[in-house]
Amino acid sequence: MNSAEIDQMNMMLKVGIKTPQIYASFVQTAGGYENVPFLKRDMYNRIDKQRRIIGGDASACLKLLQRMEVENPGIQLDYEIFGDVLAFDATYRKNKYMCPLVVFSGVNHHNQTIVFAAALIANETEETYKWLLQQFLEGMKDKAPVCVITDGHGAMKKAIE
């Protein structure tokens, strides 16, 4: 894909248009599939490449966690009190960034769900989950949960171990 096509694709993604519809737009504009110089798979590959580049900014994530701690110190207190059992779950690309959203949550004494932290991650590899868990523990003053509940994702299980 050339830079103009990439820019056009990114603008369409930004307003919420899905990749298949974007590709269909390119096909319609070009007058047929045979006139589009790239495949739909090329678009998906380009989006994944951009996501890896954007998702790699670990220092921005740490600054956000530190800012959250300053603005809402109750999160750490909630975790100290109710963090013995930690739910660790990821949604699969259901947000506008098309990245997995990981939520760390628990249950308080009123049987209400409380969110301790959340993060958008670039991929669901064991290394990413290890890094994320390390950052979570650092943000929660190294208090490890007694029990972790997950959806059984292999990379999550290995990272928790």
Order of alpha helices (4+ residues) and beta strands (2+ residues): alpha-alpha-alpha-alpha-alpha-beta-beta-beta-alpha-beta-alpha
